[in-house]
Amino acid sequence: MAEKKEKLFEQFPPVSAAEWRAKVEADLKGAPFDKKLVWRTNEGFNVQPMYRMEDIEDFATTNSLPGEFPYLRGTRTDNDWKVRQEIIAETSEEANRIALDVLTKGVNSLGFHVQEPTADTLGTLLNGIDLAKVEVNFSCCVKKALPLAQALVAYVKECGCAESFNGSIDFNPFKKPLRKGVSFEASQLVNMACELLDAVKDVKGLRVLSVDSDMLSNAGSYIYQELGYALAWGADWMTLLTEAGRSATEVACRIKFNMGVSSNFFMELAKFRAARMMWAQVVAQYKPECECAPKMVAHATTSRFNQTLYDAHVNLLRSQTETMSAALAGVDSITVTPFDTPYKTPDEFSERIARNQQHLLKEESHLDKVIDPAGGSYYVETITVAIAKEAWKLFIDVEDKGGFLALCNAGEVQKAVRESAEKRHIDVARRKDILLGTNQYPNVNEMAADKIVNLQGAFSCSCHPEADACDCEAGLPTKRAASDFEALRLATEAASNRPKVFMLTIGNLAMRLARAQFSTNFFGCAGYEIIDNLGFESVEEGVDAALAKGADIVVLCSSDDEYAEYAPAAFKYLNGRAEFVVAGAPACMDDLKAQGINDYVHVRCNVLDTLRDFNNRLLKK
């Protein structure tokens, strides 16, 4: 008789969700569960602190397999994405030299910015590159997309790799409306796109209809907005061109999604999974003849929006998590934005690190060996569906209002993204969103002005993302999340005096140390010199020490109970010889304000506005 095997953990009784919640509520000791532990996302839905199998039992999405419609788990049966590098050079010869070099260093996808798309230019640019093995992608001005396509097709045919070629031309007539608020007529768009489709008909692997939603991501849109607008953008290509007589298969197989990826790790991972599923559903409505038509081809580029000028190496941490999100989500190719992009043209060192960030995930973490590793995760499956629902609402709203191009021409897309970007900047100003090294834990001794290089003219084509940025009222915003804080610090560097902030620590040991640390981080965000102290026996001793150090700001650091005594005494003794600040928001604040003490720093402050005020008071030009 065969011996019965016990199931793993069979000896433990099952625990219900209600029992888990009861235990958590007991540990909260009366604090409300929803207020303390439930997170309201910027994407418009709540995230619970725990998920269980029953949370995903009714999801139809969990029944799909990799490589099968609707492609939520991937369009392929592997996860070997392409490592792409953007080639920045002033001449075709230099671009070719750089391309040939990086192809020996693990890159198998290239991005070129072309200004003069002639046969000679392409011949020089692509000389020695095996087009049967290397993906090549081009961007150029809209009016030059057709001659570029014609020259590229001729070159590919001459090389004998029309069947094996894989690449794209970034034809994006939506760019002008989005960037500069300049309308683009639908009839003109259709005519140009049809000419382009005719020009590339002999090269199946050349995608020429771009959905550049990374523009929205880098402008500060929320994740659901990028996804919803990307779907509407792609649907516009499908609708306009099928109405012009093109087949759904032809159009869908020429569309490429160039998407951004921010540091919201799980949300971005879920975004790409949801994007494939939703795009497949959209394309299916046009009834394409080919089964491959609903498959999304998605390229991911790590964010510029959250990159920082100060403590720039932290950009590596951000871009690494972003790259992981995209890789785990099963995108087709990835570009890692070099860490020094905010202040200079990336150099050989920063580009090497950017490449190696992907190699690390492939060669050491083996993420390319596992298909949809997040599949089945209660949390990831739940937020995938939640993001899809929010993005779908936006997509339907855009369709109801006439489509993506119509809303771009009317400025509605730009307005919505601007509003989101403003909210995100406010969250950064209040430190609700943290940019390490910029609005939290800054290196107060770092100077950055000398490392900034003028980027004008650094790119070979005016259509490069950084070359024609326009922050006009009608276009998408271009400010990075850190830009306002960086302006503060640069102003401090440019001033003839660097303000000194003195921590007058007194009283309760734990509270004075905690508040001194908080205040150090607070004022350090403006690049002020910080003078910390172990503690003083009296406020008079502390004030005398501050003035002896030439302090411009004296920050009283103590406990709430002690401020009623210490603050008036210190303020009176200081007698206007420096700015006086109380660290915290004590219950006696109104009484202190009645005595003329008006400056406080605490967690509810708008850090940016507060520091701007001190800059206006203290800096000498």
C-alpha positions, 0 to 999 in steps of 0.5 A: 500500500502506497504511503500517503504524503502530507501536503506542505503546511497541512498541519496549519489550519487555514486563516481567513481574511477576516481573522487576519484583519482582526489581528491587524486591527488589534495591533493598531490599538484603535487606529483606523485600518483604512486610514493607516494602512490603505494607500490611495494611489495617484492612479485613482484606486486604493491599494490594500496592505495585504492580498490573498488568493480570493482577491484574484479568483474572479479575474479572467486575466489569470487564465492567459498564457505567455504568447497567447491572446490577449498577451497580458503575460507577454507576446513571446515565449521568452523574455530576452529583451533587446538592449538599446543605446541611443547614439549621440554624435555630430557626424555620421562617421562618428555615429558609425564608429560609436555604434560599431564599438557598442555592438561589441559590448552587449548592445543589440539595438541602436537608436540614431538621430538623422538630420539628412536622410540621404543614401550616402548618410545611411551608407556611412551610418550603417557601414559594417552593421549586420542588419539581420542581427541588429535592430536599428531605430531612427528618429528624424523630423516629420517631413524627413520621415518619407525620404528616410524610409525610402533610403533605408528600404533601398539600403536594406534591400541592397544588403539582402536582409529585407525579410530579417530586418527589424527596426523602426522610424519614429514618425510622430506628427503628434509631436508638434501639437503635444510639445508646442500646441501647434495643430496638425490636420488629420488629412495631412497626417493620413496622407503622410502616413499612407506614403510612408506605409507604401514606402516600407511595404517590402520590409515587414519588420520596419515599424513607422507609426509611433506612439511616443507616450514617453513624452507624456511620462517625462512631462509628469503624467500619471501612469494611468494617463500615459497608458490611457493616452497611449491606447487612444494614440494607437487607436487614432492610427488604426481609425484614421488609416483604416478609414483611408482604406488601409487594412487593419493588419497593415496598420497594426503591424507598423505601430510601435509603442515607445513608453516611459517607465518611472520609479513606481516599481510595481505600478510600472510593471503592471502598466506594461502587462495591462498595456499589452492586454488592452492594446490586443483588445483594441486592435481586435475590434478592427478585425485584422486578418493576421493573428500577430496584429494585436501583439504590442511592440513596446520599447521602454525608456527610463525616466528623465522626469525624476532625474536630478542634478544634485547627487546625480549618482542616485539616478542610477538607483532610480533607473535600475528599478525602472529597468527592472520594472520594464524587464520583468514586465516583458517589454521588447527593448529598453533604453536606460537613460544615462545618469548625467543626462540632466546636466551634460551630453552623456559621455562614454563612462555614463553610457557604459554604466547605462548599458551595464545596468541591463547586463546586470539584470540579464547576465547576473540576475537572469531576468531574461530567462523567466517569462512573466515572473510576476504572474500569479502574484496577488498584488501584481495581478490586482493592480494590473486589473486596477490600472487597466480599468482606470486607463480604459476609462480615460481611453473611452473618454478620449474616444468619445471626445473625437480621438487623441489627435482632436484632443491634442489639437484642442490642448486638452491632453496637454492641459491634463498632463500639466495639471498632473505635473503640477500636483507632482511638483507640489508633492515633491515640494511638500516631500510627499514624494521623495527625491533622495539627495534633492528634497531629502538627505541632501549632500549640503557640501556638493556644488553643481554649477560647474558641472552643467554643460550647455546642451544646445547643439549637442544633438545631431537632429532637432527632433531629439527629445532634449533638443526642441523642448518647449515649455510654452503654455500650450505644450507639455511641461518640460520641468523635471521633478527636481528642477525647482529645488535645483534652482534654489541650490544654484541660487545659493551657489551663485550668491556672494554669501552662503547662509549659515544655519545654526542648530540651537539644541537644548532640553530633551535629548531625544527630541533635540537630536531628532529635530536637529536632524530634521532641520539639517535635511530641511535647510540642506535642500537649499544648500545652506551651511549647517552647523550642528551641536551636541547641546547647550545648558541655556538659550543664551549660551546657544545664541552666543555660540550661534552669533560667534559662528556668524549664523544667519539662521538660528533653529531652536531644537527642543521638545514641544513642552519646553518650547513655551519657555525656551522659544520666547527667551531665545527669541528675545535674547537673539533680538533680530541679529539672525533669523529665528526658527522653531523646529516643530509645530508645538501646541503653543505655536499661537502663543509664540506667534503672538510674541513675534515668532513666525518661522517654523519648520515641520513635516507639514511645511511646503519645503520649497516655498519656505526655502524660497522665502529664506532665499529672498531674505538672505541671499546677496547677489 
